[in-house]
């Protein structure tokens, strides 16, 4: 499972001109799921996300977590995070989990994050053509991979 965390002042997602999710201060998370991903990946990543100290304290240092600042999450499914670009110029997405496998894991991530945070997670629509708008804060962007935990 791969995630791109972007600290934002605001973020929203639209599908067919309708807002499906919107947050103010918090994290926009792009989430890619691969075939081997399971509940252990969900639990590990969700814990890291809510406790990652990437928000400023009173001295402007990144010492506060999403929980500390009572921030929100906008979670967007993003199979293209598993693009393989080694051969040719057209990316292959063969490592990304198929929708029937990925959707339940995406839902588990939503549930895990909501449980940890004690509030709802804003989201896009799995598999839809989404328009994501954000105002990056910093910018701060963190990339995580559950299959390479020692480096993340």
N, C-alpha and C positions, 0 to 999 in steps of 0.2 A: 504494500500500500504506500502510495506517495501522496504527500500533501505539500502544498505551497501556502504558507501563511503570510498574509499581508496585513500589517497594522494599518487601519483606516480611520479617518474621521467620519466617513459615511460610505455606505455601499448599498447597491440595490440590484435586483435582477428582474428583468421583464421577459415575459413570453407572450408573443402576439399582442404587444403593447399593453399588457396587464402586469402590474407589479406582483411578483410572487413572493418576494422577500425583500426586506429593507432593514438596515441597521444604522445607528449613528456610530459612536465610538466603539471600536472593537477589532475583530478579525474577519477578513474575507478569507475563506479557506477553499482552495481548489483541491478536490480529492479524487485521486485515481486509484482504482482497485484492479488487482491482477488475480489470476486464477487461484493462486496458492493462499490468498488472504483469508483470514478467519477471525474468530472472536478474540483470540490473543492479540492480533494486530490492532483490532478496534480498541480494546482496553488500553494497550500500551500507548497508542497514538492519542487517544482522547485524554489520558492523564497528562501526557507531555504538553498537549495543546493548552489545557486550562491552567497549567502551572508554569508555562514558559514565561520567564521574566523579561519581557520585551517592551514594557510600558514604563514611562518615566516617573521617577519619584520627585520629591520637592526640590531636588538638586539637578534634575534633568538627566539622571542616570537611569539606565534600564534595569530597575530593581523590582518592578511590580509585575504581577501576573494579571491575566485576564480576570481572574477571580478577585484580586485585590482592587482593581479599578472598576469592578462591576460592569465590564464590557460585554458586548453582544457578539454573536457569531452569525455570519451568512455563509452557509455551506453549499458549494456548487460541485456537482459531479463533473469530472473532467477526464475522460478516458484517454485523451491525447497526451496526458503526462507519461504514458507508456509508449510514446512514439519511438520506433527504431528507425534511425536515419543512416545506418551504415552503408547500405547499398542503394545506389541511385538517388533520385531527387524526390521520390514519392515516399512519405513515411509509411511504415507498416505498424499496425496496432494489434498485432497478433498476441502480444503479452497481456493486453487489457482483458479483463474478465468480460464475458458475454453478459448482456443485460439481465437475463434470468438468474444468473449467479451474483452479479454485482448489486442489483437492487436491494436484496435483503441485507447485504453487508452495509450498504449506504444507510438503510433504515436503522440498523443496529448502531451505526456511528451517531446518527441523530439522537437516538434514545440514550446512548451512553453520555453524550455531551449534555443533554438536557438533565439527566440525572445528576451529573457532577456539578453543573452550574445552578440547578434548581430553577431553571426558566427555559422558555421555548427558544429553539434555534431557528433562525430564518433560513430559507432555502430556495433553491431553484427548482426546476422540474427535471427529474432524471430523464436523460435522453432527448430533451427538447432543444430547439435552437434558442439559446438564451442570449440576451443582451445584458451584460454586466457593466455597471457604472460604479466607479469608486474614486475616492479622493484618498490617495496614499498618504500616510502620516509618517514622515521621516525622510525618505521612504525606508521602511523596515520590511524586508522580505526574508523569510526563513523557509528552507526546503528540508523536508524530512522524508525518510524512507524506512519503513519497518523491517525491511530485509537487510538493512545495513545499520543496525542500532548502535554499533560501536563508534560510528562516525557521526551520529546524530544524537 
